[in-house]
Amino acid sequence: MGYEPETLEYETSLRVCNSRSVALTFCLEPWGEQYSMAPEAIFDVVARGPKGDAPEVEFADDHIVLYGWPGSTVSVFHKGVELGAGCSERTPVPSTPFRKST
């Protein structure tokens, strides 16, 4: 058996809940996907990518934005069904992030 280097990727998951009494827009960036998130809805997010970074979530009055990190792919599920599945495969985030860091 040959030497197999340790993988530098990991998987993380996050549950995002809309606790408001109105629908919100859930945005997945940098893929530009937008989904309506009903009151009390729960989205399960699974992100895979290089170690050393993680997804970031931004909350606003009328929307939630989840950003992937360089080299990552993200899947979003609602009630066990993947949102956006079948549209096209999400490509990994480029190594140069497009959003501003604060």
Backbone as XML, in Angstrom:
<?xml version="1.0"?>
<chain id="A" units="angstrom">
  <residue number="1" name="MET">
    <atom name="N" x="0.835" y="-1.188" z="0.000"/>
    <atom name="CA" x="0.000" y="0.000" z="0.000"/>
    <atom name="C" x="0.874" y="1.243" z="0.000"/>
  </residue>
  <residue number="2" name="GLY">
    <atom name="N" x="0.473" y="2.231" z="-0.771"/>
    <atom name="CA" x="1.223" y="3.467" z="-0.847"/>
    <atom name="C" x="0.778" y="4.459" z="0.210"/>
  </residue>
  <residue number="3" name="TYR">
    <atom name="N" x="1.557" y="5.497" z="0.341"/>
    <atom name="CA" x="1.257" y="6.566" z="1.297"/>
    <atom name="C" x="0.118" y="7.423" z="0.763"/>
  </residue>
  <residue number="4" name="GLU">
    <atom name="N" x="-0.876" y="7.675" z="1.606"/>
    <atom name="CA" x="-1.982" y="8.538" z="1.219"/>
    <atom name="C" x="-1.938" y="9.796" z="2.078"/>
  </residue>
  <residue number="5" name="PRO">
    <atom name="N" x="-1.761" y="10.963" z="1.456"/>
    <atom name="CA" x="-1.688" y="12.188" z="2.239"/>
    <atom name="C" x="-3.026" y="12.485" z="2.918"/>
  </residue>
  <residue number="6" name="GLU">
    <atom name="N" x="-2.944" y="13.146" z="4.073"/>
    <atom name="CA" x="-4.139" y="13.534" z="4.805"/>
    <atom name="C" x="-4.947" y="14.527" z="3.973"/>
  </residue>
  <residue number="7" name="THR">
    <atom name="N" x="-6.229" y="14.323" z="3.933"/>
    <atom name="CA" x="-7.084" y="15.236" z="3.173"/>
    <atom name="C" x="-7.144" y="16.590" z="3.870"/>
  </residue>
  <residue number="8" name="LEU">
    <atom name="N" x="-7.174" y="17.636" z="3.087"/>
    <atom name="CA" x="-7.234" y="18.980" z="3.635"/>
    <atom name="C" x="-8.639" y="19.550" z="3.549"/>
  </residue>
  <residue number="9" name="GLU">
    <atom name="N" x="-9.612" y="18.683" z="3.317"/>
    <atom name="CA" x="-10.988" y="19.148" z="3.224"/>
    <atom name="C" x="-11.762" y="18.697" z="4.453"/>
  </residue>
  <residue number="10" name="TYR">
    <atom name="N" x="-12.802" y="19.448" z="4.738"/>
    <atom name="CA" x="-13.687" y="19.050" z="5.813"/>
    <atom name="C" x="-15.114" y="19.400" z="5.447"/>
  </residue>
  <residue number="11" name="GLU">
    <atom name="N" x="-16.042" y="18.888" z="6.242"/>
    <atom name="CA" x="-17.464" y="19.142" z="6.030"/>
    <atom name="C" x="-18.017" y="19.749" z="7.309"/>
  </residue>
  <residue number="12" name="THR">
    <atom name="N" x="-18.860" y="20.741" z="7.146"/>
    <atom name="CA" x="-19.518" y="21.356" z="8.286"/>
    <atom name="C" x="-20.988" y="21.551" z="7.947"/>
  </residue>
  <residue number="13" name="SER">
    <atom name="N" x="-21.830" y="21.565" z="8.961"/>
    <atom name="CA" x="-23.254" y="21.775" z="8.715"/>
    <atom name="C" x="-23.785" y="22.856" z="9.646"/>
  </residue>
  <residue number="14" name="LEU">
    <atom name="N" x="-24.875" y="23.453" z="9.200"/>
    <atom name="CA" x="-25.462" y="24.580" z="9.912"/>
    <atom name="C" x="-26.962" y="24.536" z="9.696"/>
  </residue>
  <residue number="15" name="ARG">
    <atom name="N" x="-27.718" y="24.795" z="10.737"/>
    <atom name="CA" x="-29.180" y="24.882" z="10.613"/>
    <atom name="C" x="-29.553" y="26.348" z="10.725"/>
  </residue>
  <residue number="16" name="VAL">
    <atom name="N" x="-30.265" y="26.863" z="9.699"/>
    <atom name="CA" x="-30.676" y="28.265" z="9.657"/>
    <atom name="C" x="-32.194" y="28.299" z="9.798"/>
  </residue>
  <residue number="17" name="CYS">
    <atom name="N" x="-32.684" y="29.045" z="10.788"/>
    <atom name="CA" x="-34.116" y="29.112" z="11.071"/>
    <atom name="C" x="-34.638" y="30.529" z="10.859"/>
  </residue>
  <residue number="18" name="ASN">
    <atom name="N" x="-35.804" y="30.634" z="10.251"/>
    <atom name="CA" x="-36.479" y="31.925" z="10.123"/>
    <atom name="C" x="-37.470" y="32.022" z="11.278"/>
  </residue>
  <residue number="19" name="SER">
    <atom name="N" x="-37.089" y="32.697" z="12.332"/>
    <atom name="CA" x="-37.954" y="32.820" z="13.507"/>
    <atom name="C" x="-38.895" y="34.018" z="13.402"/>
  </residue>
  <residue number="20" name="ARG">
    <atom name="N" x="-38.840" y="34.713" z="12.283"/>
    <atom name="CA" x="-39.710" y="35.874" z="12.087"/>
    <atom name="C" x="-41.098" y="35.437" z="11.639"/>
  </residue>
  <residue number="21" name="SER">
    <atom name="N" x="-42.045" y="36.360" z="11.689"/>
    <atom name="CA" x="-43.412" y="36.054" z="11.291"/>
    <atom name="C" x="-43.668" y="36.369" z="9.816"/>
  </residue>
  <residue number="22" name="VAL">
    <atom name="N" x="-42.627" y="36.752" z="9.096"/>
    <atom name="CA" x="-42.725" y="37.044" z="7.665"/>
    <atom name="C" x="-41.669" y="36.239" z="6.912"/>
  </residue>
  <residue number="23" name="ALA">
    <atom name="N" x="-41.930" y="36.023" z="5.624"/>
    <atom name="CA" x="-40.966" y="35.304" z="4.793"/>
    <atom name="C" x="-39.712" y="36.156" z="4.587"/>
  </residue>
  <residue number="24" name="LEU">
    <atom name="N" x="-38.584" y="35.484" z="4.466"/>
    <atom name="CA" x="-37.303" y="36.126" z="4.170"/>
    <atom name="C" x="-36.758" y="35.532" z="2.876"/>
  </residue>
  <residue number="25" name="THR">
    <atom name="N" x="-35.784" y="36.201" z="2.295"/>
    <atom name="CA" x="-35.063" y="35.648" z="1.154"/>
    <atom name="C" x="-33.750" y="35.083" z="1.667"/>
  </residue>
  <residue number="26" name="PHE">
    <atom name="N" x="-33.474" y="33.818" z="1.340"/>
    <atom name="CA" x="-32.218" y="33.168" z="1.698"/>
    <atom name="C" x="-31.356" y="33.178" z="0.444"/>
  </residue>
  <residue number="27" name="CYS">
    <atom name="N" x="-30.196" y="33.796" z="0.521"/>
    <atom name="CA" x="-29.290" y="33.924" z="-0.624"/>
    <atom name="C" x="-28.057" y="33.059" z="-0.403"/>
  </residue>
  <residue number="28" name="LEU">
    <atom name="N" x="-27.653" y="32.329" z="-1.422"/>
    <atom name="CA" x="-26.462" y="31.494" z="-1.369"/>
    <atom name="C" x="-25.438" y="32.095" z="-2.324"/>
  </residue>
  <residue number="29" name="GLU">
    <atom name="N" x="-24.346" y="32.594" z="-1.766"/>
    <atom name="CA" x="-23.313" y="33.265" z="-2.553"/>
    <atom name="C" x="-22.013" y="32.497" z="-2.508"/>
  </residue>
  <residue number="30" name="PRO">
    <atom name="N" x="-21.244" y="32.516" z="-3.584"/>
    <atom name="CA" x="-21.315" y="33.388" z="-4.745"/>
    <atom name="C" x="-22.139" y="32.830" z="-5.893"/>
  </residue>
  <residue number="31" name="TRP">
    <atom name="N" x="-22.966" y="31.820" z="-5.649"/>
    <atom name="CA" x="-23.717" y="31.194" z="-6.721"/>
    <atom name="C" x="-24.920" y="32.028" z="-7.164"/>
  </residue>
  <residue number="32" name="GLY">
    <atom name="N" x="-25.295" y="33.028" z="-6.378"/>
    <atom name="CA" x="-26.394" y="33.909" z="-6.759"/>
    <atom name="C" x="-27.766" y="33.267" z="-6.642"/>
  </residue>
  <residue number="33" name="GLU">
    <atom name="N" x="-27.868" y="32.192" z="-5.892"/>
    <atom name="CA" x="-29.156" y="31.518" z="-5.726"/>
    <atom name="C" x="-29.969" y="32.213" z="-4.638"/>
  </residue>
  <residue number="34" name="GLN">
    <atom name="N" x="-31.278" y="32.322" z="-4.847"/>
    <atom name="CA" x="-32.166" y="32.940" z="-3.875"/>
    <atom name="C" x="-33.381" y="32.046" z="-3.673"/>
  </residue>
  <residue number="35" name="TYR">
    <atom name="N" x="-33.761" y="31.868" z="-2.407"/>
    <atom name="CA" x="-34.897" y="31.026" z="-2.063"/>
    <atom name="C" x="-35.765" y="31.757" z="-1.055"/>
  </residue>
  <residue number="36" name="SER">
    <atom name="N" x="-37.081" y="31.631" z="-1.214"/>
    <atom name="CA" x="-37.999" y="32.196" z="-0.243"/>
    <atom name="C" x="-37.994" y="31.287" z="0.984"/>
  </residue>
  <residue number="37" name="MET">
    <atom name="N" x="-37.883" y="31.892" z="2.142"/>
    <atom name="CA" x="-37.842" y="31.156" z="3.398"/>
    <atom name="C" x="-39.057" y="31.566" z="4.222"/>
  </residue>
  <residue number="38" name="ALA">
    <atom name="N" x="-40.042" y="30.685" z="4.274"/>
    <atom name="CA" x="-41.304" y="30.968" z="4.960"/>
    <atom name="C" x="-41.078" y="31.179" z="6.463"/>
  </residue>
  <residue number="39" name="PRO">
    <atom name="N" x="-42.025" y="31.832" z="7.131"/>
    <atom name="CA" x="-41.921" y="31.966" z="8.588"/>
    <atom name="C" x="-41.788" y="30.572" z="9.228"/>
  </residue>
  <residue number="40" name="GLU">
    <atom name="N" x="-40.903" y="30.462" z="10.204"/>
    <atom name="CA" x="-40.638" y="29.216" z="10.934"/>
    <atom name="C" x="-39.933" y="28.146" z="10.102"/>
  </residue>
  <residue number="41" name="ALA">
    <atom name="N" x="-39.561" y="28.444" z="8.864"/>
    <atom name="CA" x="-38.858" y="27.465" z="8.028"/>
    <atom name="C" x="-37.451" y="27.230" z="8.562"/>
  </residue>
  <residue number="42" name="ILE">
    <atom name="N" x="-36.971" y="26.020" z="8.323"/>
    <atom name="CA" x="-35.614" y="25.645" z="8.722"/>
    <atom name="C" x="-34.894" y="25.114" z="7.491"/>
  </residue>
  <residue number="43" name="PHE">
    <atom name="N" x="-33.731" y="25.691" z="7.179"/>
    <atom name="CA" x="-32.884" y="25.204" z="6.097"/>
    <atom name="C" x="-31.658" y="24.561" z="6.725"/>
  </residue>
  <residue number="44" name="ASP">
    <atom name="N" x="-31.292" y="23.389" z="6.237"/>
    <atom name="CA" x="-30.063" y="22.722" z="6.660"/>
    <atom name="C" x="-29.018" y="22.940" z="5.578"/>
  </residue>
  <residue number="45" name="VAL">
    <atom name="N" x="-27.869" y="23.438" z="5.981"/>
    <atom name="CA" x="-26.794" y="23.767" z="5.051"/>
    <atom name="C" x="-25.626" y="22.821" z="5.305"/>
  </residue>
  <residue number="46" name="VAL">
    <atom name="N" x="-25.099" y="22.228" z="4.242"/>
    <atom name="CA" x="-23.918" y="21.371" z="4.331"/>
    <atom name="C" x="-22.858" y="21.978" z="3.418"/>
  </residue>
  <residue number="47" name="ALA">
    <atom name="N" x="-21.712" y="22.307" z="4.002"/>
    <atom name="CA" x="-20.621" y="22.922" z="3.245"/>
    <atom name="C" x="-19.392" y="22.022" z="3.300"/>
  </residue>
  <residue number="48" name="ARG">
    <atom name="N" x="-18.731" y="21.892" z="2.159"/>
    <atom name="CA" x="-17.502" y="21.097" z="2.066"/>
    <atom name="C" x="-16.437" y="21.948" z="1.403"/>
  </residue>
  <residue number="49" name="GLY">
    <atom name="N" x="-15.234" y="21.891" z="1.959"/>
    <atom name="CA" x="-14.152" y="22.652" z="1.358"/>
    <atom name="C" x="-12.867" y="22.544" z="2.145"/>
  </residue>
  <residue number="50" name="PRO">
    <atom name="N" x="-11.869" y="23.317" z="1.746"/>
    <atom name="CA" x="-10.569" y="23.266" z="2.407"/>
    <atom name="C" x="-10.651" y="23.685" z="3.871"/>
  </residue>
  <residue number="51" name="LYS">
    <atom name="N" x="-9.856" y="23.003" z="4.694"/>
    <atom name="CA" x="-9.754" y="23.390" z="6.108"/>
    <atom name="C" x="-9.170" y="24.783" z="6.208"/>
  </residue>
  <residue number="52" name="GLY">
    <atom name="N" x="-9.443" y="25.437" z="7.320"/>
    <atom name="CA" x="-8.859" y="26.753" z="7.564"/>
    <atom name="C" x="-9.815" y="27.902" z="7.343"/>
  </residue>
  <residue number="53" name="ASP">
    <atom name="N" x="-11.023" y="27.610" z="6.834"/>
    <atom name="CA" x="-12.012" y="28.655" z="6.634"/>
    <atom name="C" x="-13.377" y="28.041" z="6.889"/>
  </residue>
  <residue number="54" name="ALA">
    <atom name="N" x="-14.412" y="28.818" z="6.786"/>
    <atom name="CA" x="-15.756" y="28.339" z="7.089"/>
    <atom name="C" x="-16.779" y="29.230" z="6.398"/>
  </residue>
  <residue number="55" name="PRO">
    <atom name="N" x="-18.031" y="28.770" z="6.324"/>
    <atom name="CA" x="-19.065" y="29.627" z="5.747"/>
    <atom name="C" x="-19.335" y="30.815" z="6.661"/>
  </residue>
  <residue number="56" name="GLU">
    <atom name="N" x="-19.795" y="31.893" z="6.064"/>
    <atom name="CA" x="-20.180" y="33.078" z="6.834"/>
    <atom name="C" x="-21.648" y="33.358" z="6.563"/>
  </residue>
  <residue number="57" name="VAL">
    <atom name="N" x="-22.353" y="33.817" z="7.594"/>
    <atom name="CA" x="-23.777" y="34.119" z="7.467"/>
    <atom name="C" x="-23.999" y="35.578" z="7.831"/>
  </residue>
  <residue number="58" name="GLU">
    <atom name="N" x="-24.780" y="36.254" z="7.004"/>
    <atom name="CA" x="-25.116" y="37.664" z="7.220"/>
    <atom name="C" x="-26.643" y="37.754" z="7.352"/>
  </residue>
  <residue number="59" name="PHE">
    <atom name="N" x="-27.103" y="38.367" z="8.432"/>
    <atom name="CA" x="-28.535" y="38.524" z="8.673"/>
    <atom name="C" x="-28.933" y="39.976" z="8.467"/>
  </residue>
  <residue number="60" name="ALA">
    <atom name="N" x="-30.047" y="40.189" z="7.780"/>
    <atom name="CA" x="-30.593" y="41.536" z="7.578"/>
    <atom name="C" x="-32.092" y="41.470" z="7.860"/>
  </residue>
  <residue number="61" name="ASP">
    <atom name="N" x="-32.761" y="42.606" z="7.776"/>
    <atom name="CA" x="-34.190" y="42.649" z="8.085"/>
    <atom name="C" x="-35.037" y="41.755" z="7.190"/>
  </residue>
  <residue number="62" name="ASP">
    <atom name="N" x="-34.682" y="41.682" z="5.908"/>
    <atom name="CA" x="-35.535" y="40.947" z="4.980"/>
    <atom name="C" x="-34.831" y="39.800" z="4.254"/>
  </residue>
  <residue number="63" name="HIS">
    <atom name="N" x="-33.583" y="39.512" z="4.625"/>
    <atom name="CA" x="-32.871" y="38.422" z="3.969"/>
    <atom name="C" x="-31.746" y="37.864" z="4.834"/>
  </residue>
  <residue number="64" name="ILE">
    <atom name="N" x="-31.304" y="36.678" z="4.458"/>
    <atom name="CA" x="-30.157" y="36.006" z="5.070"/>
    <atom name="C" x="-29.241" y="35.618" z="3.921"/>
  </residue>
  <residue number="65" name="VAL">
    <atom name="N" x="-27.956" y="35.901" z="4.054"/>
    <atom name="CA" x="-26.996" y="35.539" z="3.017"/>
    <atom name="C" x="-25.971" y="34.588" z="3.622"/>
  </residue>
  <residue number="66" name="LEU">
    <atom name="N" x="-25.752" y="33.455" z="2.956"/>
    <atom name="CA" x="-24.706" y="32.527" z="3.361"/>
    <atom name="C" x="-23.638" y="32.546" z="2.278"/>
  </residue>
  <residue number="67" name="TYR">
    <atom name="N" x="-22.395" y="32.802" z="2.680"/>
    <atom name="CA" x="-21.258" y="32.863" z="1.756"/>
    <atom name="C" x="-20.403" y="31.610" z="1.905"/>
  </residue>
  <residue number="68" name="GLY">
    <atom name="N" x="-20.101" y="30.969" z="0.779"/>
    <atom name="CA" x="-19.118" y="29.902" z="0.792"/>
    <atom name="C" x="-17.731" y="30.505" z="0.889"/>
  </residue>
  <residue number="69" name="TRP">
    <atom name="N" x="-16.742" y="29.701" z="1.222"/>
    <atom name="CA" x="-15.361" y="30.180" z="1.297"/>
    <atom name="C" x="-14.578" y="29.626" z="0.111"/>
  </residue>
  <residue number="70" name="PRO">
    <atom name="N" x="-13.419" y="30.196" z="-0.197"/>
    <atom name="CA" x="-12.653" y="29.753" z="-1.367"/>
    <atom name="C" x="-12.435" y="28.241" z="-1.394"/>
  </residue>
  <residue number="71" name="GLY">
    <atom name="N" x="-12.792" y="27.623" z="-2.520"/>
    <atom name="CA" x="-12.639" y="26.190" z="-2.715"/>
    <atom name="C" x="-13.809" y="25.353" z="-2.219"/>
  </residue>
  <residue number="72" name="SER">
    <atom name="N" x="-14.823" y="25.982" z="-1.637"/>
    <atom name="CA" x="-15.934" y="25.233" z="-1.053"/>
    <atom name="C" x="-17.101" y="25.042" z="-2.015"/>
  </residue>
  <residue number="73" name="THR">
    <atom name="N" x="-17.932" y="24.059" z="-1.691"/>
    <atom name="CA" x="-19.239" y="23.888" z="-2.311"/>
    <atom name="C" x="-20.251" y="23.803" z="-1.180"/>
  </residue>
  <residue number="74" name="VAL">
    <atom name="N" x="-21.473" y="24.248" z="-1.434"/>
    <atom name="CA" x="-22.497" y="24.303" z="-0.393"/>
    <atom name="C" x="-23.792" y="23.716" z="-0.933"/>
  </residue>
  <residue number="75" name="SER">
    <atom name="N" x="-24.472" y="22.927" z="-0.111"/>
    <atom name="CA" x="-25.788" y="22.387" z="-0.444"/>
    <atom name="C" x="-26.774" y="22.866" z="0.607"/>
  </residue>
  <residue number="76" name="VAL">
    <atom name="N" x="-27.980" y="23.221" z="0.174"/>
    <atom name="CA" x="-29.016" y="23.718" z="1.067"/>
    <atom name="C" x="-30.223" y="22.794" z="0.964"/>
  </residue>
  <residue number="77" name="PHE">
    <atom name="N" x="-30.750" y="22.369" z="2.115"/>
    <atom name="CA" x="-31.878" y="21.446" z="2.162"/>
    <atom name="C" x="-33.025" y="22.046" z="2.957"/>
  </residue>
  <residue number="78" name="HIS">
    <atom name="N" x="-34.241" y="21.754" z="2.507"/>
    <atom name="CA" x="-35.449" y="22.128" z="3.250"/>
    <atom name="C" x="-36.327" y="20.889" z="3.320"/>
  </residue>
  <residue number="79" name="LYS">
    <atom name="N" x="-36.595" y="20.428" z="4.535"/>
    <atom name="CA" x="-37.386" y="19.204" z="4.756"/>
    <atom name="C" x="-36.790" y="18.020" z="4.009"/>
  </residue>
  <residue number="80" name="GLY">
    <atom name="N" x="-35.457" y="17.932" z="3.984"/>
    <atom name="CA" x="-34.765" y="16.810" z="3.375"/>
    <atom name="C" x="-34.594" y="16.877" z="1.871"/>
  </residue>
  <residue number="81" name="VAL">
    <atom name="N" x="-35.106" y="17.930" z="1.241"/>
    <atom name="CA" x="-34.997" y="18.075" z="-0.214"/>
    <atom name="C" x="-33.981" y="19.167" z="-0.524"/>
  </residue>
  <residue number="82" name="GLU">
    <atom name="N" x="-33.020" y="18.843" z="-1.394"/>
    <atom name="CA" x="-32.004" y="19.836" z="-1.739"/>
    <atom name="C" x="-32.596" y="20.926" z="-2.624"/>
  </residue>
  <residue number="83" name="LEU">
    <atom name="N" x="-32.406" y="22.166" z="-2.212"/>
    <atom name="CA" x="-32.861" y="23.311" z="-2.993"/>
    <atom name="C" x="-31.892" y="23.539" z="-4.150"/>
  </residue>
  <residue number="84" name="GLY">
    <atom name="N" x="-32.420" y="23.778" z="-5.318"/>
    <atom name="CA" x="-31.575" y="24.019" z="-6.486"/>
    <atom name="C" x="-31.020" y="22.757" z="-7.098"/>
  </residue>
  <residue number="85" name="ALA">
    <atom name="N" x="-31.347" y="21.598" z="-6.559"/>
    <atom name="CA" x="-30.825" y="20.338" z="-7.091"/>
    <atom name="C" x="-31.348" y="20.127" z="-8.505"/>
  </residue>
  <residue number="86" name="GLY">
    <atom name="N" x="-30.478" y="19.697" z="-9.379"/>
    <atom name="CA" x="-30.874" y="19.418" z="-10.746"/>
    <atom name="C" x="-30.724" y="20.606" z="-11.680"/>
  </residue>
  <residue number="87" name="CYS">
    <atom name="N" x="-30.611" y="21.817" z="-11.123"/>
    <atom name="CA" x="-30.438" y="22.994" z="-11.983"/>
    <atom name="C" x="-29.085" y="22.921" z="-12.673"/>
  </residue>
  <residue number="88" name="SER">
    <atom name="N" x="-28.050" y="22.813" z="-11.884"/>
    <atom name="CA" x="-26.686" y="22.628" z="-12.357"/>
    <atom name="C" x="-25.822" y="22.380" z="-11.142"/>
  </residue>
  <residue number="89" name="GLU">
    <atom name="N" x="-24.691" y="21.760" z="-11.351"/>
    <atom name="CA" x="-23.793" y="21.492" z="-10.237"/>
    <atom name="C" x="-23.093" y="22.783" z="-9.840"/>
  </residue>
  <residue number="90" name="ARG">
    <atom name="N" x="-23.049" y="23.053" z="-8.546"/>
    <atom name="CA" x="-22.360" y="24.259" z="-8.075"/>
    <atom name="C" x="-20.854" y="24.048" z="-8.177"/>
  </residue>
  <residue number="91" name="THR">
    <atom name="N" x="-20.177" y="24.991" z="-8.777"/>
    <atom name="CA" x="-18.727" y="24.912" z="-8.859"/>
    <atom name="C" x="-18.138" y="25.479" z="-7.571"/>
  </residue>
  <residue number="92" name="PRO">
    <atom name="N" x="-16.949" y="25.025" z="-7.181"/>
    <atom name="CA" x="-16.330" y="25.563" z="-5.968"/>
    <atom name="C" x="-16.102" y="27.072" z="-6.077"/>
  </residue>
  <residue number="93" name="VAL">
    <atom name="N" x="-16.119" y="27.726" z="-4.929"/>
    <atom name="CA" x="-15.865" y="29.166" z="-4.863"/>
    <atom name="C" x="-14.449" y="29.432" z="-5.353"/>
  </residue>
  <residue number="94" name="PRO">
    <atom name="N" x="-14.242" y="30.448" z="-6.197"/>
    <atom name="CA" x="-12.885" y="30.782" z="-6.647"/>
    <atom name="C" x="-11.988" y="31.143" z="-5.469"/>
  </residue>
  <residue number="95" name="SER">
    <atom name="N" x="-10.696" y="31.060" z="-5.676"/>
    <atom name="CA" x="-9.755" y="31.324" z="-4.580"/>
    <atom name="C" x="-9.721" y="32.786" z="-4.169"/>
  </residue>
  <residue number="96" name="THR">
    <atom name="N" x="-10.196" y="33.678" z="-5.010"/>
    <atom name="CA" x="-10.267" y="35.092" z="-4.645"/>
    <atom name="C" x="-11.718" y="35.433" z="-4.353"/>
  </residue>
  <residue number="97" name="PRO">
    <atom name="N" x="-12.061" y="35.638" z="-3.065"/>
    <atom name="CA" x="-13.456" y="35.944" z="-2.751"/>
    <atom name="C" x="-13.869" y="37.281" z="-3.358"/>
  </residue>
  <residue number="98" name="PHE">
    <atom name="N" x="-15.150" y="37.393" z="-3.717"/>
    <atom name="CA" x="-15.639" y="38.603" z="-4.385"/>
    <atom name="C" x="-16.215" y="39.594" z="-3.400"/>
  </residue>
  <residue number="99" name="ARG">
    <atom name="N" x="-16.554" y="39.170" z="-2.194"/>
    <atom name="CA" x="-17.211" y="40.087" z="-1.255"/>
    <atom name="C" x="-16.180" y="40.840" z="-0.433"/>
  </residue>
  <residue number="100" name="LYS">
    <atom name="N" x="-16.648" y="41.907" z="0.166"/>
    <atom name="CA" x="-15.768" y="42.740" z="0.970"/>
    <atom name="C" x="-15.620" y="42.154" z="2.361"/>
  </residue>
  <residue number="101" name="SER">
    <atom name="N" x="-14.413" y="42.187" z="2.890"/>
    <atom name="CA" x="-14.186" y="41.795" z="4.282"/>
    <atom name="C" x="-14.277" y="43.032" z="5.134"/>
  </residue>
  <residue number="102" name="THR">
    <atom name="N" x="-14.817" y="42.861" z="6.325"/>
    <atom name="CA" x="-14.931" y="44.018" z="7.236"/>
    <atom name="C" x="-14.003" y="43.867" z="8.398"/>
  </residue>
</chain>
